[in-house]
Amino acid sequence: MKMIMVVVQDSDSTKLINALVEEGFRSTKLSSSGGFLKSGNTTIMIGTEDHRVELALEVIKDTCQNRRQLISPVSPMGGNADSYIPYPVEVEVGGATVFVLPVEGFHQF
């Protein structure tokens, strides 16, 4: 058995969970936050049999695509304003960070 932990942007989480349910996967959704863009993330935990890991990874890859987005940087409060960029910049967002971990035991009470 494996535990798949997926970190995605909040905007991708509902679509991903729906796609996982369509393929018969059960998951647990946890709220988390990112460091670089200071935006909301979602961590999704999926417990599955070893032979279904590739299918889960396929669903994640098909659902969570990278894309370009304009963001407005937050001005530094009391920090170094020398490196502050006062106009929107284009960054790559989306995609997924995936960890596949072995599970020694599984219990449901």
N, C-alpha and C positions, 0 to 999 in steps of 0.2 A: 504494500500500500504506500501511496505517496501523498504528501501535502504540497499543494501548489499555492504559493503566495504571489499575488499579482498586485502591483501598485500602478494605478491608472489615474488620470485626471477625473475629477467629479463628473465632468460633462460626458465622459465615456462609460461611466459605471453602470448606468441603467441599461444601456444598449448591450453591454457585455453580459450582465446578469441574465437578461432576457435570452440572449444567444446561448448561454450555458444551460439554461433551463430547457430550451428546445432540444438540446442534445442529451438531456437526462442528468445533468450535473447539479448537485446541491452545493450551495456556497453560503458563506457568512461574510457580511459586509462590515468593515470597520472604517470609521472616519480617520483620516490622517492629514497631515499638511506637509507641503513641499518646502524645501529650503531656498532654492534659487529664485523662483517666481513668487514665493510667498502665497501660493494659491492652494486651494483645497484639493486633496487627493483622496482616493479611496483605496483601501487595501482589501482585497477579496481573498478569502481562504477557501480552497477547494480540496476536499479529501476524495481520493479516487484510487481505483485499482491500477496497478502498474501498466496493464495493457491499454488503459484509456488515457494515459498521460499525453500521448501524441495528438489524440483528437482534441483534448482540452487546449493544448498549445496552438493547434490549428485555428480553433474558435477565437482564441485571444488574439492571434496574429491578424486574422481577417477582420476583427471587430475594432481593434485599437490601432489605428493608423497614425503615423506622424503627420503633422501639418504645420504650415507657417502661419503665424499670428502676430499682429501688431500689439505691443504692450506699451503702456505709459509708465515709465519708471517712477517710483516714489522718491520724492526729494529727501535727501539726508537731513535728519533733524539733529543738529549739533554735531554732525559728522563732517567728513572731508568733502566739501562741495567742489573741489577741483576735478574730480572724476565724474561728477553728476552730468548726465545727458538729459537736457530739458525737453526732448521731443520723443515721440514714439519710435520704438525700434522693432524690427521684425525678428522673431525668434522661432525656433522649432519647438512645438509642443505636441502633446499626445504620445501615442505609443504606449508601451507597457514595460515595466521591469518585472521579471518573473523569476521566482526561486522555486526549484523543485527539491523537496526534502524527503528523506526516507522517514516512514512512520513505524515506530517500534510496536505501538499498540493503539487500538481505537476502542473507546467505550462510549456508549450512549445510555444515559440513565433517565 
